[in-house]
Structure formats: C-alpha cells, structure tokens
C-alpha cells in the first residue's frame, strides 16, 4: 500500500522556481554562453554556463558621496531568480573614463551577505534585499584586514562594481521553510546552540542552512545541465556586462579581482570573457592533484565542478584567458591548500605564461592583507593603464617573492 505524505514537502529551490526553465532554454551546445574562442567555449560548455540575457538594464536605487567616493546602490535582473543587488563605487569628482574593476566577494561560509563585505556602507546599515542585518562582525576584519576592498579600490582611482553572486545575499535562496535535507542539518546545529545557551541571529541560522543547502543546489544544477560554478559565472558575466556600460567606465580597461572563492571566480571569468584585460587571484591557486586526499572538504562546489579536471589542472584555466596580465598571490600558510600544490601551480604558470604571469609568495594564512591589497591595486593600475601595449605587458619576474 503506498505511503501518502500528510504535509506538502517543501521545495528545494525556493526563490528560484524559474531556474529550470531558464537553464533549459539557455544552457548547452548552441544555447549556452558562447565564448569568443574555442578555449572559452570549451570551458563554458564544461561548466554549463548559461547564456547571458540580453536585457540587463540596471536601476539605481540610491547614491551617496562619502570618504572621497560616490557609492551607488543598484540592481538588475539576470533572467531567473531574485534581482541582483550591487554597489558601484568610484572616486568623487573624477573626470574622464576610469579603469573598471569587478570586485568578486569570497565564499567565506557566509551567504547571508555577498558583496556588502567589500563596501563601506555610509549609513552603517545594509542594502541587502534579504535585510539580514549588518555584515557579520569580524568577517571583513579577519579576511580583508579591516578594509572594505571595493571602496578602498575606488579611493585608489578605479571605478569598482561589487555584486551579489548566485547563492549569496540578494541572490540567495528562500530557506523558509527549510528543504528536507537542509532541515536535518539545521536541527543538529540548533541542538548545539540550545545546549550552549546561544540564541542565533537570523543571519547565523541562514548561513548554517545555506551551507548545507549548497549540496542540494549542486544536485539541482547537475539535473539542469549546469554547475554551481557555471551558474555563478553567469552572474559574473552579467555583472561584467553591466560594468562595461556604467557611466565613467572605460570598457577597454576592465579587470577583476577576488580573494579565496572570489579568486576562483576571477580565474573562470577571465577564461570566459575577452573583456578582462588584467586580473588578480588571491589565495585560490593550487593543483587538483594536491587536494587529494586531505583537502577535498576544505572547498565548496565553486572549485569541485564535475568534468573540469578533464580540461587539465586548475592553473590550466589561466591559459584559456586572453588577459594581458595575471597576478596570483599565494599564502604559504594557507590552511586550505597544501604548500606543494601552490608551488607546483606557481611553477606551471611561470613556465606556460611567461611575460603575462606574476606570482608572489606570502608568509600568511588564508587572508587578503592590506599589504597584499596594495600590491594587487598597483598591479591592476599597471595592467589597466590607458595606453594599451603593442603586444603583451612587460615581462615580470614570476619567481619574485613578496616580503
């Protein structure tokens, strides 16, 4: 006799009910994202990157001048799921087109907030569509040395766009009620909170749920012929398109920068789009082989994309990019990567991208320190200078070690 459920089972992709239809129409050979080179097309097909919608008209919700910059809170609709929230920050009083930089937020185990961790909020509050309160205390201090990276880069002379990626902040899933498997994980954590006498905030509870839910999202993506990384790349490609058309941005001088999961996003974005002229990957470079067997559970589905290893090692993605310059910053005390894996990746890129690749080795844990940010900003300023070089950027010493 069949078992009949007495209550309706909660949906596993609430807030994204239109995702399957969008993926069906915009993913795969002939319908997915078409890169401008065979290498980019192969990468896009492997990750199942959906085609970017043609209507990415953005709306500016509010704008404020503070700390020598102008911050605009804006949003757009990518074609499925909730609207994207983003922050456009540029120097106050700037004249002439500026180099544009897409600042890609890290994973950080925090999905309640996305790009807000990179932006100084002049009112001290939040503009997130989810309104889950301020960015969790310590996130910016622990990982970014206390600097709001996007705001600080604007103070250095860049026009910077920072957006919430698929699964984060405004682009998060609606996890109320909790999907079946996610609810089991949250119940366990809630038991630990009760035992410790802790009353979690809504953001803390959401982050626990979202961490468990990422497994469900990866399964859903696989059923649709895409991947988590491919869908995140779709959001990043959309944001790059928006950045290229923002006022005061020189579309011929675009770059991107990311730490940790944001660094992986920068690597994939540069491999997909020829618009990226210079980019920085911080604390997100190693070999796939080095992750076996002990480092697999240190990373999310942004790194572990099915089929990606068939294209080569993780550093091979950089070889697919047409960008003129790449800086990779390695933290030798990074607990998420074995040192030998980082050194092997460094040697590989030094050999295969001479004149375009710069690698620096830092005696740091998994952080993006102000000193590392200083180096990254100087690198982007050089790579995105107004006069385009005749060939590639001047040769650098790929074996240089930062102090």
URQUIKA-V109081 format. One record per helix or strand. SS is the DSSP state (hx for helix, st for strand). FROM is the first residue (numbers start at 1). LEN is the number of residues. If there is no record, write none. Layout:
ss->[SS;SS]
from->[FROM;FROM]
len->[LEN;LEN]
//
This chain:
ss->[hx;hx;st;st;st;st;hx;hx;hx;st;hx;hx;hx;hx;st;hx;st;hx;hx;hx;hx;st;hx;st;hx]
from->[19;38;59;69;84;98;115;139;149;159;169;180;202;228;249;261;276;289;296;308;316;325;339;357;370]
len->[8;10;8;8;8;7;4;6;7;5;3;17;22;18;11;12;7;3;3;4;4;7;14;6;14]
//
